[in-house]
Amino acid sequence: MKPILFALLFALAAPVAKAQTTAAATQNSQAGARTLEQRAQEITASMAKHLGLSPEQVKKVGAINLASMQHAEAAKKEYKANPKKLVQQMDIIAQTRLSQIKEALTPMQFAQYQQRREEKMGVPREAQSNPASGQPGGYQNQN
């Protein structure tokens, strides 16, 4: 009798669990889009704070950040089965974002941005770019 009762309870509970899982997945996908926008806003707010962006720059940089993140998400889905192509696409997206950011910022702001970016990426100080010298990698010709 107990095995039949257990099977009956399991059969009744399975559709409820499936409905809860489906509802959670729907909420996660809706939250995913919102989270993407929130992350772009957080990055933009941090850049505005640390680089002293003007309101116009905040709009431009915010749009760049959001578009880049949307392109990255689309690339992850499209190239899920092809990691090499995904890496190539992510590199293109990163390079495009960097060039757009450079256009939106003043040279001084971009130099500050690059320095913070390299610090966050863990680039050793002696290997960081030196925008003042015009030479990447911080190496100057010592002749």
BELRA-V268266 format. One record per pair of residues at least 24 apart in sequence whose ideal C-beta (glycine too) atoms are under 7 Angstrom apart, sorted by sequence separation. I is the first residue (numbers start at 1). J is the second residue. If there is no record, write none. Layout:
((I | J) (I | J))
//
This chain:
((40 | 65) (68 | 93) (40 | 66) (37 | 66) (40 | 69) (68 | 97) (39 | 69) (36 | 69) (64 | 97) (36 | 70) (64 | 100) (36 | 73) (64 | 101) (61 | 101) (64 | 104) (61 | 104) (60 | 104) (57 | 104) (57 | 105) (51 | 105) (51 | 109) (51 | 112) (51 | 113) (47 | 113) (50 | 116))
//
